[in-house]
Amino acid sequence: MLSYALRRLALALITLWLATLLVFGALLLIPGNPAQAILGLEATPEDVAALEARLGLDRPPLERYLSWLGGVLRGDLGQSIRYEQPISELIVARLGITLPIVVASLLLATFIAVPLGILAARQAGSLVDLAVSLGALLGIVLPSFWVGLMFIYIFIVWLKLPLPTSFPIGGWENPERALAALVLPVLTVGLASASFLVRLVRGSVLEVLHQDYIRTARAKGLSERVVLYKHALRNAALPVVTVLGLEFASLLIATVVVETVFGIPGLGSLSLTAISARDYPLVQGVVLVIAAFIVLMNLAVDLLYGLLDPRVSYG
């Protein structure tokens, strides 16, 4: 297990290094002069040259990459043009808002999807199964921004609940208001994620329930509860855990829409602002951080496989 973990860690580090190449190379593929694109067509040659020197664009690409990579290894992603602040500080501050949304949404999705998926699988072909499947399909096809707007109308306009529609300016200095501001975003993201997960749980449990060892367990006289929760769910959890790991990373990207609807100053809104302001160093930093989360979640999923399924070989 230890040797396998070390191999997977080495592979994750190589993947992260390749991610730095791709992220940095994307700036080189931008047609034209990036400094001119940032400043606009009306910028003077002197202003363009000054920005090129500030961004290091006047140096050879390899030298710029090695300098940027050295900063990444030190936790220094450079300086934001739009905010004139260190990119690392901006991302850490925004992650402090986005990560609670992502984690809470995944927990909510899991608590909803697992019981409903199991219920639908146990009663496959019934009206309950049909209702769960239709509800999951509806949650998948409805756009997140529309669901968020409907939640604002239902909970705030119609029911008049005291929920803020934007994140407080002071951030977590007012934790009660900050948590209240995250309720509707978490519901929006969590229900959308649950709609996808419930179909996966249903299909996975349904497949496992038709395996020979499940029929053997039932033939031994074990109760249906023991058969389901002790024997079936452990193997059915493998694809679910895989998707949860990928879903965690994808939600970091999906929060762009939800954070815009609810006025949440998280990583998603930061990336949107960076793109609209053509703040390429900030875009690079955000993309690299998201890529790092994807790699780390894949590593965690690989290591969890051995705990959930003893048949996985580490040789």
C-alpha positions as CSV (number, residue, x, y, z in Angstrom):
1,M,0.0,0.0,0.0
2,L,2.8,2.4,0.9
3,S,4.7,1.8,-2.4
4,Y,1.5,2.2,-4.4
5,A,0.8,5.5,-2.6
6,L,4.3,6.7,-3.3
7,R,3.9,5.8,-7.0
8,R,0.6,7.6,-7.2
9,L,2.0,10.6,-5.5
10,A,4.9,10.7,-8.0
11,L,2.4,10.5,-10.8
12,A,0.4,13.3,-9.3
13,L,3.5,15.5,-9.1
14,I,4.3,14.8,-12.7
15,T,0.7,15.6,-13.7
16,L,0.9,18.9,-11.8
17,W,4.2,19.7,-13.6
18,L,2.5,19.0,-17.0
19,A,-0.4,21.2,-15.8
20,T,2.1,24.1,-15.3
21,L,3.4,23.6,-18.8
22,L,-0.2,23.7,-20.3
23,V,-1.2,26.7,-18.2
24,F,1.9,28.7,-19.1
25,G,1.8,27.6,-22.7
26,A,-1.8,28.9,-23.0
27,L,-0.5,32.4,-22.7
28,L,2.0,31.8,-25.5
29,L,-0.8,30.7,-27.8
30,I,-2.8,33.9,-27.4
31,P,-2.7,35.6,-30.8
32,G,-1.0,39.0,-30.9
33,N,0.7,40.8,-28.0
34,P,-0.9,39.9,-24.6
35,A,0.2,43.3,-23.2
36,Q,-1.5,45.0,-26.1
37,A,-4.7,42.9,-25.5
38,I,-4.7,43.9,-21.8
39,L,-4.2,47.6,-22.4
40,G,-6.4,47.9,-25.5
41,L,-5.7,49.3,-28.9
42,E,-5.4,52.9,-27.7
43,A,-2.4,52.1,-25.5
44,T,0.8,53.9,-26.4
45,P,3.9,51.8,-27.3
46,E,5.5,53.0,-24.1
47,D,2.7,51.7,-22.0
48,V,2.8,48.3,-23.8
49,A,6.6,48.1,-23.3
50,A,6.2,48.9,-19.6
51,L,3.6,46.2,-19.1
52,E,5.7,43.7,-21.1
53,A,8.6,44.4,-18.7
54,R,6.2,44.1,-15.7
55,L,4.9,40.8,-16.9
56,G,8.3,39.5,-18.0
57,L,7.1,39.2,-21.6
58,D,10.3,40.8,-22.9
59,R,12.2,37.8,-21.8
60,P,12.6,34.4,-23.6
61,P,9.7,32.0,-23.0
62,L,11.9,29.3,-21.3
63,E,13.3,31.9,-18.9
64,R,9.8,33.2,-18.1
65,Y,8.5,29.7,-17.5
66,L,11.4,28.7,-15.1
67,S,10.9,32.0,-13.2
68,W,7.1,31.4,-13.0
69,L,7.6,27.8,-12.0
70,G,10.0,28.8,-9.3
71,G,7.5,31.2,-7.9
72,V,4.8,28.5,-8.0
73,L,7.0,26.2,-6.0
74,R,7.3,28.9,-3.4
75,G,3.6,29.6,-3.4
76,D,4.1,32.9,-5.4
77,L,1.8,33.0,-8.4
78,G,2.7,36.5,-9.3
79,Q,0.9,39.8,-9.2
80,S,-2.7,40.5,-10.4
81,I,-3.0,43.3,-12.9
82,R,-6.6,44.0,-12.1
83,Y,-6.4,44.0,-8.3
84,E,-2.7,44.9,-7.9
85,Q,-2.4,42.2,-5.2
86,P,-0.5,38.9,-4.9
87,I,-2.4,36.3,-6.8
88,S,-1.8,33.7,-4.1
89,E,-3.5,35.9,-1.5
90,L,-6.5,36.6,-3.8
91,I,-7.0,32.9,-4.5
92,V,-6.7,31.8,-0.8
93,A,-9.2,34.5,0.2
94,R,-11.7,33.4,-2.4
95,L,-11.2,29.7,-1.7
96,G,-12.3,30.4,1.9
97,I,-15.7,31.2,0.4
98,T,-15.9,28.7,-2.5
99,L,-14.7,25.6,-0.6
100,P,-17.4,25.7,2.0
101,I,-20.0,25.9,-0.8
102,V,-18.5,23.0,-2.6
103,V,-18.0,20.8,0.5
104,A,-21.5,21.6,1.8
105,S,-23.0,21.0,-1.6
106,L,-21.3,17.6,-2.0
107,L,-22.5,16.6,1.5
108,L,-26.0,17.6,0.7
109,A,-25.9,15.8,-2.6
110,T,-24.6,12.6,-1.0
111,F,-27.2,12.7,1.8
112,I,-30.0,13.1,-0.9
113,A,-28.6,10.8,-3.6
114,V,-27.6,7.8,-1.7
115,P,-30.9,7.0,0.1
116,L,-33.0,7.9,-3.0
117,G,-30.7,5.9,-5.3
118,I,-30.9,2.8,-3.0
119,L,-34.7,3.2,-2.8
120,A,-35.0,3.4,-6.5
121,A,-32.8,0.4,-7.1
122,R,-34.6,-1.8,-4.5
123,Q,-37.9,-0.9,-6.2
124,A,-36.7,-0.9,-9.8
125,G,-39.6,-0.5,-12.3
126,S,-42.1,0.8,-9.7
127,L,-43.7,4.1,-9.4
128,V,-41.2,5.1,-6.8
129,D,-38.3,4.4,-9.2
130,L,-40.1,6.3,-11.9
131,A,-40.6,9.3,-9.6
132,V,-37.0,9.4,-8.5
133,S,-35.7,9.0,-12.0
134,L,-37.9,11.8,-13.3
135,G,-36.9,14.1,-10.5
136,A,-33.3,13.4,-11.1
137,L,-33.7,14.1,-14.9
138,L,-35.5,17.3,-14.1
139,G,-32.7,18.4,-11.8
140,I,-30.1,17.7,-14.5
141,V,-31.8,19.6,-17.4
142,L,-32.7,22.7,-15.4
143,P,-30.0,25.4,-15.7
144,S,-28.4,26.3,-12.4
145,F,-28.9,30.1,-12.9
146,W,-32.7,29.5,-13.3
147,V,-32.9,27.3,-10.3
148,G,-31.0,29.9,-8.3
149,L,-33.3,32.7,-9.4
150,M,-36.4,30.5,-8.5
151,F,-35.0,29.8,-5.1
152,I,-34.6,33.6,-4.5
153,Y,-38.2,34.1,-5.6
154,I,-39.6,31.2,-3.5
155,F,-37.6,31.6,-0.3
156,I,-37.1,35.4,-0.2
157,V,-39.9,37.0,-2.2
158,W,-42.7,34.5,-1.6
159,L,-41.8,33.0,1.8
160,K,-40.0,36.1,3.0
161,L,-37.3,34.2,4.8
162,P,-34.5,36.5,6.2
163,L,-31.8,35.1,3.9
164,P,-29.3,37.6,2.3
165,T,-29.0,37.6,-1.4
166,S,-25.4,38.6,-1.4
167,F,-22.3,37.8,0.6
168,P,-21.5,40.3,3.4
169,I,-18.7,42.8,2.6
170,G,-16.9,41.9,5.8
171,G,-16.9,38.2,4.8
172,W,-16.5,35.7,7.6
173,E,-16.2,38.6,10.2
174,N,-20.0,38.1,10.5
175,P,-20.3,34.3,10.4
176,E,-24.0,34.1,10.9
177,R,-24.8,36.4,8.0
178,A,-22.1,34.7,5.9
179,L,-23.5,31.2,6.5
180,A,-27.0,32.5,5.8
181,A,-25.8,33.9,2.5
182,L,-24.5,30.4,1.5
183,V,-27.8,28.6,2.1
184,L,-29.4,29.2,-1.3
185,P,-26.1,28.7,-3.2
186,V,-25.5,25.4,-1.5
187,L,-29.1,24.3,-2.2
188,T,-28.7,25.2,-5.8
189,V,-25.4,23.5,-6.4
190,G,-26.2,20.5,-4.1
191,L,-29.5,19.6,-5.7
192,A,-28.0,19.8,-9.2
193,S,-25.2,17.5,-8.1
194,A,-27.6,15.2,-6.3
195,S,-29.7,14.8,-9.5
196,F,-26.7,13.4,-11.3
197,L,-25.5,11.3,-8.4
198,V,-28.9,9.6,-7.7
199,R,-28.9,8.1,-11.2
200,L,-25.3,6.8,-10.6
201,V,-26.2,5.3,-7.2
202,R,-29.3,3.7,-8.6
203,G,-27.4,2.1,-11.5
204,S,-24.5,1.0,-9.4
205,V,-26.7,-0.6,-6.7
206,L,-28.9,-2.2,-9.3
207,E,-26.0,-3.8,-11.0
208,V,-24.5,-5.1,-7.7
209,L,-27.8,-6.6,-6.6
210,H,-27.8,-9.0,-9.6
211,Q,-24.3,-10.4,-8.7
212,D,-23.9,-14.0,-7.7
213,Y,-22.5,-13.2,-4.3
214,I,-25.6,-11.2,-3.5
215,R,-27.8,-14.2,-4.4
216,T,-25.5,-16.4,-2.3
217,A,-25.9,-14.1,0.7
218,R,-29.7,-14.2,0.3
219,A,-29.7,-18.0,0.0
220,K,-27.8,-18.1,3.4
221,G,-30.9,-16.5,5.0
222,L,-29.3,-13.1,5.6
223,S,-31.8,-10.2,6.0
224,E,-32.3,-7.9,3.1
225,R,-30.8,-5.0,5.2
226,V,-27.6,-7.0,5.9
227,V,-27.3,-8.0,2.2
228,L,-27.8,-4.4,1.1
229,Y,-25.7,-2.4,3.6
230,K,-23.0,-5.0,4.4
231,H,-22.4,-6.7,1.0
232,A,-23.9,-4.6,-1.8
233,L,-23.1,-1.0,-0.9
234,R,-19.4,-1.5,-0.4
235,N,-18.9,-2.6,-4.0
236,A,-21.6,-0.2,-5.3
237,A,-19.7,2.7,-3.7
238,L,-16.6,2.4,-6.0
239,P,-18.0,4.3,-9.0
240,V,-19.8,6.7,-6.7
241,V,-16.5,7.6,-4.9
242,T,-14.8,8.1,-8.2
243,V,-17.5,10.5,-9.4
244,L,-17.5,12.3,-6.1
245,G,-13.8,13.0,-6.4
246,L,-14.3,14.4,-9.9
247,E,-17.5,16.2,-8.9
248,F,-15.6,18.1,-6.1
249,A,-13.2,19.5,-8.7
250,S,-15.9,20.2,-11.3
251,L,-17.9,22.2,-8.8
252,L,-15.1,24.6,-8.4
253,I,-15.7,25.5,-12.0
254,A,-19.5,25.2,-11.8
255,T,-19.7,27.8,-9.0
256,V,-19.0,30.6,-11.5
257,V,-22.7,30.8,-12.5
258,V,-24.1,30.3,-8.9
259,E,-21.7,32.8,-7.4
260,T,-22.7,35.4,-10.0
261,V,-26.4,34.8,-9.4
262,F,-26.1,35.2,-5.6
263,G,-23.3,37.8,-5.5
264,I,-20.8,35.5,-3.8
265,P,-17.2,36.7,-4.1
266,G,-15.7,33.3,-4.5
267,L,-13.2,31.6,-6.8
268,G,-15.7,31.4,-9.6
269,S,-16.5,35.1,-9.7
270,L,-12.7,35.8,-9.4
271,S,-12.0,33.8,-12.5
272,L,-14.8,35.5,-14.4
273,T,-13.5,38.9,-13.4
274,A,-10.0,37.9,-14.4
275,I,-11.1,36.8,-17.8
276,S,-13.3,39.9,-18.5
277,A,-10.4,42.1,-17.4
278,R,-7.9,40.1,-19.4
279,D,-5.8,39.6,-16.2
280,Y,-3.8,36.7,-17.7
281,P,-1.5,36.1,-14.7
282,L,-4.6,35.8,-12.5
283,V,-6.3,33.5,-15.0
284,Q,-3.2,31.3,-15.0
285,G,-3.2,31.1,-11.2
286,V,-6.8,30.2,-10.9
287,V,-6.6,27.5,-13.6
288,L,-3.5,26.1,-12.0
289,V,-5.2,25.9,-8.6
290,I,-8.2,24.2,-10.1
291,A,-6.0,21.7,-11.9
292,A,-4.2,21.0,-8.6
293,F,-7.5,20.2,-6.9
294,I,-8.4,17.8,-9.7
295,V,-5.1,16.0,-9.5
296,L,-5.3,15.8,-5.7
297,M,-8.9,14.5,-5.7
298,N,-7.9,11.8,-8.2
299,L,-5.1,10.8,-6.0
300,A,-7.4,10.6,-3.0
301,V,-9.9,8.5,-4.9
302,D,-7.2,6.1,-6.0
303,L,-6.1,5.6,-2.4
304,L,-9.7,5.1,-1.2
305,Y,-10.1,2.3,-3.7
306,G,-8.0,0.0,-1.6
307,L,-10.1,0.7,1.5
308,L,-13.4,0.1,-0.2
309,D,-12.4,-2.9,-2.3
310,P,-9.8,-5.4,-1.1
311,R,-9.7,-6.9,-4.6
312,V,-7.7,-3.9,-5.8
313,S,-4.1,-5.0,-6.2
314,Y,-1.2,-2.7,-5.3
315,G,1.4,-4.9,-6.9
